[in-house]
C-alpha cells in the first residue's frame, strides 16, 4: 500500500492526450524494427530477380515457409510484450525481468522443436507445397541454409518483446540498420561472387540473411549490456523456473502465436494457389509481395505501438481512452500507407526495375499495385483495430476473429484462381475483401464485447 509507484520515463510520456507525436515516438523505431524480416525479403528478391523466375519462385515459397515457422516466435514475443507493458502500466518494474527471462526460455524451447521439424521433414513439406520440380529443388537449396537463422531470430524476438514492452524502442532501429547493411553487402557479395566472396547464387541470399540476423542479435546483446539498468527490472536475475509464470505467458501468448502462424500459413497457401498458375505468375507475385511489404512498413510500427499503448492504458485504468486512440492511430497509419502506395504506383517503373529488367513482368505487376492502393489503406485500419483487440488482453478473440476472416480470404482466392484465363492481379483482389471483413468484425468486437475488465 505504501510502495512507491515507479514508471519508466519513456512510458510516462503516455500521460495526457495520446496525439501523433507520442504515438510516433513509439512507432517509428518499431517501423524500422518490424522491417527486419521485410527488408531481408526485399533485398533477397531484388538481387534474385536478376537471376530468373525459378529463383524468385523458390524464395517466395521457401521464404514464406520460413516466415510461417518463426511466427510462433513472433507471436510469443507479442504475448510477452503485452505482459511487460501491463506490468509497466501497473508500476511493477521489478517483475519485468522475470517475465522477460521466462520469455527467452520458452523462445529457445520452441527453437529446438521447430528446427528439428525442418531438419526432418522440410522436403516432405515442400513436396506438398510446390508442383514445379525446378522451384522445389531451388527452395530446398535456399531453406537448407536459411533455417539456421532460426536461433538468432528467436533470440531477437525475445529482446524485441522487452524493449517494445517498456517503450524503449530506439535500439530496435539501431539493430535493424545493422541488419540491413550486413544483408545488402553479403547479398551482393555471395549471390554474384563479388567483394572477394564465393559465388553462391540462391544459397548466398540465404547465408546473407542468416548472417544479418546474427549481427542483429549481437547488437541487442551489446546494447543491453552497456545501456540497460538490469537492476531496475531485475533483468536476467534467474534463480529458478516459475512454471506458473511460464504457463501464464504461454496461455496469454498462445492465441497470438496461433494467429500469427495462421496468418502467414494462409498467405503461404495463397502463394501455393498462385504457383499452380505457373512459374511466371509465382515470380510476378513475389515481386508484388515484396513491394507490398515495403508499403505496409508504417502499418507494422503503428500496429505494434497500438498493442503496447492499449495494454498500458488498460493497466493504468484508462480504458475509456482506447477507442479514441484507435481512431487516431488508424488515421495516422492509413495516411502513411496510402501515400507510399500512391508513390509506388506513380513511380512504378523505377520501383519495379529494382527487381527485374523484364518489361512483360513489370506489366503484370502494375495492376496488382493498383489493388494495393485500396487494400493497403484498408489494412492499415484493420490491423490497428486488431492490435487494439490484442492489446486489451483478448488474444484468443483476436485469433478467432482473424482466423474466420482468413478462411474467407483463402476460399475467395482459390475460387478466383479457378476461373478460366484468370489474370494474376484478379487473384490479388482477395486482399481488399480480407481487410473489409476484418474491419467489420473488430468494430463489432469493440461494440459488443466486455473488453474493459480483462486481467493480464
N, C-alpha and C positions, 0 to 999 in steps of 0.2 A: 504493500500500500504506500509506503513511504519511499519506494525506489524512484530514483531519478529517471525520467523518460529521456532516452538517448536516441536521436535521429541523425543520420548522416547528413552532412551539408548538402550533398547532391540531391537527396530526396526532400529536404526542407524546401527546395525550390518548387515543390509541388504545392506549397501553401498558396492560398488565394486562387484567383481565377486561372485556369489552365489554358492560356491562349497559345498562339502559334509559337512564340519564342521559347516557351517552356517545353512544349511538346517536341519542337525541333531540336532542342538541346539534347534530348534523349535519342531522338530518331536518327539524326544524321550519322552518328558513328555506327549505329546499328545498320543503317543502309549499306555502309561500307562493309561491315562485318557480315551481314547477311549475303553480301555479294560474293563471298569467298568461293563457294561451290559454283555459283553462276559464272564468275569470271574464269574459273578453271575450265568450265564447259565452253565458254565463248572463245577463249584463246585456242583451246584444242580444235574447235570447229573451224575457226578462222584459218589455222595452219593446215589442217587436214583437208579442208575444202579444195585446196590446190593439188591434192593427191588423187582424188577421184570419188565417185559415188559410193563405191563399196566401203571405203574408209569412213565416209560421212555416215553411212548407214550403220556401220559397226559401232561407232562412237555414240550414235543415237540410242541403239538398243542396250549396249553394254554400259554406257554412261548413265542411262536412266535406271538400269538394274542396280548399279552401284548406289545411286541416289536413293532408290527404293529401300535397300537394306540399311542404309545409315539413317533413314527416317526414324527407326526405333531409337537411335541415339539422340537425334534431334528432338523428337517428341519427349523423351525422358528429360532432356535438358530444359524444355519449356515447362514441364511439370515441376522440376526442381526450381526453376526461375520463379514460378508462381509462389511457391512456399517461401523462398528467400524474400521476395518482395512483400509478402504478407507479414513476415517477421520484422521487416524494416518498418512497415506501417504501424506495427504494434510496439515498436521501440525495443524489441527483444534482440539486440545486436549480437549478444554472445551466444545465441542459439544458431546463428547463421553458419558458423564453422562446422558444426555437427551435420547440418543439412547438406552442405557442400561436400564434405568428406564422404558421406554415405552416397551422395550423388556420383562421385567419382568411382566408388567401389562398384556400384551397380553398372555403370558405364563399361567398366572393364570386364565384368561378368558377361554382359551382352556381347562384347567384342569377341571373346573366346568362342561363344556359341555361333555367332554369325560367320566368323572367319572359317570355322570348321565346316559349316554348311557349304560355303563357297568352294572350299578345297575339295570336298567330297562330291558335290552334286552340281557344280556350275555348268558342266557340259550337258547334263540332262535338262537343266533349266533352260539353257539356250536352245536345245533341240525343240522344246515346246514353243519357244517364242519366235524363232526365226525359220523361215522356209527356204531362203536363198543359201546354198552351200558356201558361196563366197563370203557373204555377210557373216554367216555362222563362224567360219574359220577366223575371220578378222576380229570378230567380237571375242572369241576365245583368247586370241593373242592379246588383245587390249586388257581384258578383265584379269588375265593371269598376272599381269603386273599391277594393275590398278587396285586390286583388292588389298594389297599391302598397306595402302593408305588408311585402312580402317583404324589401325591402332592410334594414329595421330588425330584422325577426325573425331573419334570418341573422346579423346582427352581434351581436344579443343572445345567440344560442346560442353564439357564439364566446366571449363574456365568461363565460357560464354554465359552459362547459366548464372554463375556467381556475379559477374560484372554487370550483366543486364539487370539482374535482380536487385542489386544495390544502387542502380542508376549511374554507375561509373563506366561509361561505355567508350571512352576515348581509346582505351587500349585495344578495343576491337578494330578500330580503324587503323591503328598502327600495325597490328599483326596482319591485317588484310593487305595493306600496301606492300609489306614484306613478301607476303604470299604471292601477290600478283607479279611483282618484279622477278622473283625466282622462277615462277612458272613461265613467263614470257621468254626469259633468257634461255631456260633449258628447253622449252618447246622448240625455239628456233635452232638451238644447237643440236638437240638429239633427233628431231624429226628429219632435218635436212643435212646433218653431218657438218655443221658449222662450228666455229669457235674452238676448233681442236677436239670436238667431241665425236663419238661414233655416230654414223647414220643409222638410226633405228626405225624410222618411219612411224607407223602407228604405235608401236611399243614405246617409242621415245616420248610420245604425248602422255602415255600412262605414267612412265617413270618421272616425267617432269611434274605431273600433278601430285604424285606421292611426295616428291622432294619439297614441293611447295607447302603441303600440309605439315610436313616435318618442321619446316622453317617457322611456320606459324606457332606450332607447339613450343618450340624453343623460345620464341618471342614472348609467349604467355608466361612461361616459367621465369624468364629473366625479369620481366616487368613485375610479376607478383613478388619475387624475391626482393627486388630493390625498392618498390613503390608502395606496397600494401602493408599496413599495420596489422599483422596477423593476430596480435593480441586483442585488438578491438573486436574482432569477430570470432576469436578462438579458432582461427583457421588452421586446419590440419593438426589440431591438438587431439590426435586419435588415440584413444585408450582401449575401447572395446566396441565391438559391433553392437549397435542397438537395433535389434530385429523389429521392435515396434516402430521405430523411426523409418527403417528401411521399408517396412510394409506400408507405412503412411505415404512415403514418396511413390512407391510402386502403384498403390491404389489411386493416388491423385494423378500420376503421370500416365498410367496405362491407357485410359481413353485417348489422351493426346498422342501417345505413341501409335495406337491403332489408327487414329485419324490421319496422322502424317503419313504412316505407311500406306494406308488405303488410298489416300490422295495420289501419292506417287505411283503406287501399283496400278491404279486405274489409268493414270497417264501413260505408264508403260504399255498397258493393254491397248490404249488408244494408238500408240505407235505400232503395235503389232497389227492392228487393223490397217494402218497406212502401209505397212510393209507388204501386206497382201496385194496392194495396188502396184507394186513394183519397186525396184531399187531406186529409180529416179524420184518417185513420189516420196519415198522414205528420206532420201537425201535433201529434197526440197523442204520437207517438214522439219528436218534437223536444223537447217539454216533459219527457217521461220521461228522455230522454238528458241534458238539462240538469240535472235533479235527480240523476241517477246520477253525473254528473261531480263534483258537489259532495260526494256520499257518498264518492267514491273519492279525494278530495284527500289524506287521510293516506297512502293507498297509494302515491301518487306520490312523496312525500317519503321514506318508508321504503324504497321500491324503489331510488331513486337513491342514498340513503345506503348501502344494501346493496352496490350496484355499486362505489362508491368504497372502502368499508371492505374488501370482499373483495379488490379489486385491491391495496390497501395491504398486507393480510395476506400475500398471495402474494409481493409484493415484499420483505416483511420475513421471509420464510421461516417463516411461522406458519400454513401451510395446514391444520395439524391443528385449528385453531380455527374453520375456516369452517363446518362443519356445525352446531356449537353456536350460532354466530352466526345462521345461517339459521333455526334453530328458534326462537330468542328473538325475532328480528325478525318472523317470521311471526305469532307470538302477539301482539306489540305492535300490528302493523298490523291484524290481524283484529279485535282488540278495539276499536280506534278506529273502524274502518269499520262493524262491526256495530252499535255504539252510535249512529252517525249514521244508519244505515239504519232502525233502530227508531224513532228520533226523528222521521224523515220520515214514517213510517207512522202514528205516534201523532198527529202534528200535520199530517196530510196536507192538511186543508182550508186551513190557514193557508199552508202551503208552496205549494200549487198556486194559491192566489189571487194570488200574486205574478205568475203567468204568464197567467192567464185568469180571466174572470168567468163563463164558460160552464159551468153545472153539469154538462151532459152530457159535456163534455170532461174535467172533473175525475173523473167516474165511470169514464171509460175509462182514465184514467191510474192510478187506485188499484190495480187488480190487478197492474199492472206493478211498482209499488212493493213489493208482497209478494214478487214474484220477485226483486227487488233485494236483499232481506234475505238470501236464501240465496246468490245469485250473487256479490254484492259481498264477502261474508265469505270465500267460496272464492277469489275473485280476489285478495284480499289475500295469501293464502298462495301462490297460483300465481305472482303477479308477483314476490314476494320470492324464490322459488326460481329463477325465470327470470333475475332480475337477478343472482343468485348465479352462474348459468352464465356470463352475460356478463362478470361481474367476474373470473372465473378467466382470461379471455382467449379462451375458446372461443366467439367471437362467431358463427362460421359454424354451429356446432352449435345455438346458441340460436336462430338464424334458422330452421334446418331443423326443429327441434322445434316452434316456434310455427307455422310455415307449414303443416305437416301437420295440426295441430290446427285451424287456421283454415279449411282446406278442409272439414273435417268440420262445423265450425260453420256455414259458409255453406250447405252442402248440406242440413243439418238445417233451417235457417231457410226455405230455398226449398221443401223438401218440405212443411213445416207450412203455409206460405202457400198451397199448392195445395189444401188441404182445404176443401171447400165450407163457407161460412158461418163461416170461421175468425175468431176474435177477435184483436185486436192483441196482447194480453198472451200469447197462446199462441205467437206467433212469437218473443217475447222469451225463452221458455224455452230458446232456443239458448244463452243466456249461461251458466247453470249447467253445461250439457253441456260447453261450451268449457273452463270453469275446472277441472272434474274431470279432464278429459283432460290438461290442461296440468300439473296437479299430478302425475299419474301418470308422464308422460314425463320431467319434470325430476327426479323422485326416482329413476327408472331411470338417468338420466344419472349422477347422483352415486354411484350404487351400482356401475355397470358401467364407466364411462369412466375413463381415466387422466388426470384433470384437475389433478393437483397439480404437474405438471412443465412446463406450457406456459410459454414465454417471450414477453414483450411488448417 
